[in-house]
Structures are given as structure tokens and as C-alpha cells.
């Protein structure tokens, strides 16, 4: 029942993200169909598309992480947001289990979207891509994105939906700006770890960013559990 209820609450978010991804993917074909021609080199054009995919990775993680028990639909009549926060908290399960189910389902859906987007962007890559390179890039994208997802889960446990999304975007924008000022932030930043602009497909695995993201995700998930167990709703 918990998993089904979590799916009811996240299904429209997932459908919205699928539609957004398809819209981005179909845009180049639409531009070509209109007769517009571009002189941008294929490699540079592909890197631009890859940067757009990174933004979609981040948005998917933040948007699907609205799975904390403090988050509900913006409007009571929004389809798919079945039940209120009080009903959720009245279920005969522990808050920790409730958090793991809802955040776990969002993480699974995020991983599915990431795998699809990584496969597509590497399919468009002008150069050949080996199976090992696909595996390495997909691994670091998923791990780094999970740090962003875990932070959004923590915010979703204490903030309403609008502020959870807004706060996450403000925080990661600040991290992006700090990367240019502090080398140690750049080395462990999840935003750099998932980008091929920073670490090309032929570069070694950025272990600092990957391990830092993994540690951050675990720490933030632990913090989320502490919040939902101690907070008075």
C-alpha cells in the first residue's frame, strides 16, 4: 500500500518530466523540419546538448524529491496527490519507513530517467563510445545526482513544495558559483562530476566528486530520518 500511495503522489511529476525530456529531444528535429540550417560544428553542438541534459538531471532530481512527508500538492484538488500530510502521518508505519518508501520510489524513478537520458546523449555523441565508457559515465551521473536528490529530500521534510524546489535551486546555484572561487569545492562538487564539460568521456573517473557525492547523499538521508522522527507536525 505504501509503495502504491507513493506512486499516486509522484506519478504526475514523473509524467511531466517525461514530457519535458521528449520536448527537449524533439526540438532539434523540429528545427530541421522547418528548414533552419546551422553551421555549428557537430562536436560543439553535442556538448551544448549535453549541458542541457545536465540541467535536466538536476531538475529531475529536485522535482521528484518532493517525497518528504511534509510535502503535499499545491492545491487540494490536484490529481494524483491523494491524501493529506496528516493522513500520511496517521498510517500504521514508522516515519522512517514512510520516508524510505517515498524517497526510495523517487530515487528509482530518477535513476530510470537518468539512464534513459545518458543513453540518448551518448547515442548522439559524434565519436564512438565504448560500453565501459557508457557504464562509467552513467555511474558517476547517477551517484552525483543522488546527492542533489538527497538534499532535496531533506528540504522536502521541512518545507512545503514550492519552497523545497526554490530552496534547492538556490543552493545548487550557489554551489555552482563557488566552484569558480574554491578549488576544493570544484573537486567534490556533484555538478562537476556529472558534466562532460568538466570531465570528458575519455577522462578518468573523478573519484573525489563521486565519493564526495556518495558520502553527502548518505549524510543527508540520515539527517532526513532524524528530522522526520523528531519533528512535531
C-alpha positions in Angstrom: 0.0 0.0 0.0 2.8 2.4 0.9 4.5 2.0 -2.5 1.2 2.4 -4.4 0.3 5.5 -2.4 3.8 6.9 -3.1 3.3 6.2 -6.8 -0.1 8.1 -6.8 1.7 11.1 -5.3 4.6 11.1 -7.7 3.1 9.8 -11.0 2.2 13.2 -12.4 5.6 14.6 -11.6 7.1 11.7 -13.5 4.8 12.1 -16.4 5.6 15.9 -16.6 9.4 15.1 -16.6 9.0 12.5 -19.4 7.1 15.1 -21.4 9.7 17.8 -20.8 12.5 15.4 -21.8 10.7 14.4 -25.0 10.2 18.1 -25.8 13.9 18.8 -25.5 14.8 15.8 -27.6 12.4 16.6 -30.4 13.4 20.3 -30.7 16.4 19.6 -33.0 14.2 17.5 -35.3 11.6 20.3 -35.3 14.2 22.9 -36.1 15.5 20.7 -39.0 12.0 20.2 -40.3 11.5 24.0 -40.5 14.4 24.3 -42.9 16.7 26.1 -40.5 20.3 25.2 -41.0 23.1 25.6 -38.5 26.9 26.0 -39.1 27.8 25.0 -35.6 30.3 22.0 -35.6 28.8 18.7 -34.6 31.1 18.3 -31.5 30.3 21.7 -30.1 26.6 21.2 -30.8 26.7 17.9 -29.0 28.4 19.5 -25.9 25.7 22.1 -25.8 23.0 19.3 -25.8 24.9 17.5 -23.1 24.9 20.6 -20.9 21.1 20.8 -21.4 20.9 17.1 -20.3 22.8 18.1 -17.1 20.2 20.7 -16.3 17.5 18.0 -16.8 19.4 15.7 -14.5 19.3 18.4 -11.8 15.7 19.3 -12.4 14.5 15.7 -12.3 16.3 15.1 -9.0 14.9 18.2 -7.4 11.3 17.8 -8.8 11.0 14.0 -8.0 12.4 14.5 -4.5 9.2 16.1 -3.3 8.6 12.9 -1.4 9.1 14.0 2.2 6.1 13.6 4.4 5.9 17.4 4.8 5.2 17.9 1.1 1.7 17.9 -0.4 0.1 19.2 -3.6 -0.2 22.9 -4.1 -3.9 22.6 -4.4 -6.2 20.1 -2.7 -7.8 19.2 -6.0 -4.6 18.4 -7.8 -4.9 15.0 -9.5 -2.5 12.4 -8.1 -1.9 14.0 -4.7 -4.1 11.6 -2.8 -4.4 12.3 0.9 -3.0 15.0 3.1 0.1 15.1 5.3 -2.0 14.3 8.4 -3.4 11.2 6.7 0.1 10.1 5.7 1.4 10.5 9.3 -1.6 8.6 10.7 -0.6 5.4 8.7 0.4 2.5 11.0 4.0 2.6 9.9 7.1 4.3 11.3 8.1 7.6 9.9 11.5 6.2 8.9 9.8 3.5 6.8 7.5 6.1 5.3 10.4 8.3 4.3 12.4 5.4 2.8 9.5 4.3 0.7 8.6 7.7 -0.7 12.2 8.8 -1.2 13.1 5.4 -2.5 10.4 5.4 -5.2 11.5 8.9 -6.2 15.2 7.7 -6.4 14.2 4.7 -8.6 12.2 6.9 -11.0 15.1 9.4 -11.1 17.6 6.7 -11.9 15.4 5.4 -14.7 15.2 8.9 -16.2 18.9 9.3 -15.8 19.7 6.0 -17.5 17.5 6.9 -20.5 19.0 10.4 -20.8 22.6 9.1 -20.6 21.9 6.5 -23.2 20.4 9.1 -25.5 23.1 11.7 -25.2 25.9 9.1 -25.7 24.0 7.8 -28.7 24.2 11.3 -30.2 27.9 11.6 -29.5 29.8 12.2 -32.8 32.6 9.9 -31.7 32.3 6.2 -30.9 31.5 5.3 -27.2 32.5 2.0 -25.7 30.4 0.0 -23.3 32.8 0.7 -20.5 32.7 4.5 -21.1 28.9 4.3 -21.0 29.0 2.4 -17.7 31.5 4.8 -16.1 29.6 7.9 -17.2 26.2 6.5 -16.1 27.6 5.5 -12.8 29.0 9.0 -12.0 25.9 10.7 -13.2 23.6 8.6 -11.0 25.8 8.8 -7.9 26.4 12.6 -8.3 22.7 13.2 -9.0 21.7 11.2 -5.9 23.5 13.9 -3.8 21.3 16.5 -5.3 18.2 14.3 -4.8 19.1 13.6 -1.1 19.4 17.3 -0.4 16.0 17.9 -1.9 14.5 15.1 0.1 15.8 16.8 3.3 14.3 20.1 2.2 11.0 18.3 1.4 10.9 17.1 5.0 10.8 20.6 6.4 9.5 22.8 3.7 6.3 22.9 1.5 6.5 22.0 -2.1 7.2 25.5 -3.6 9.9 26.4 -1.1 11.5 22.9 -1.4 12.1 23.3 -5.1 13.1 27.0 -4.8 15.5 26.4 -2.0 17.2 23.5 -3.8 17.7 25.6 -6.9 19.1 28.5 -4.9 21.5 26.2 -3.0 22.9 24.4 -6.1 23.2 27.7 -7.9 25.4 28.9 -5.0 27.5 25.7 -5.2 27.9 26.3 -9.0 29.2 29.8 -8.3 31.5 28.7 -5.5 33.2 26.2 -7.9 34.8 29.1 -9.7 36.2 30.5 -6.4 37.3 27.5 -4.4 39.2 24.5 -5.9 38.2 22.1 -3.1 34.5 22.8 -3.9 35.1 22.2 -7.6 36.8 18.8 -6.8 34.0 17.4 -4.8 31.0 19.2 -6.5 28.3 16.8 -7.8 27.6 19.4 -10.5 31.1 18.9 -12.0 31.1 15.2 -11.5 28.0 14.7 -13.8 29.2 17.1 -16.5 31.2 16.0 -19.6 32.3 19.6 -20.0 34.3 19.2 -16.8 35.2 15.5 -17.1 35.1 14.3 -20.7 34.0 10.8 -21.5 37.7 9.8 -22.1 38.8 11.2 -18.7 39.4 9.0 -15.7 36.7 8.6 -13.1 36.5 11.8 -10.9 36.7 9.9 -7.6 36.7 13.0 -5.4 33.3 14.1 -6.8 31.8 10.6 -6.9 32.9 9.6 -3.4 32.0 13.1 -2.0 28.5 12.8 -3.6 28.0 9.4 -2.2 29.0 10.5 1.3 26.9 13.6 1.1 23.8 11.5 0.0 24.2 9.1 2.9 24.6 12.0 5.4 21.6 13.9 4.0 19.4 10.8 4.1 20.4 10.2 7.7 19.6 13.8 8.5 16.2 13.4 6.9 15.4 10.4 9.1 16.4 12.4 12.2 14.1 15.3 11.1 11.0 13.2 10.4 11.4 11.3 13.6 11.8 14.3 15.8 9.7 17.0 14.2 6.2 17.9 15.5 3.8 18.1 12.6 
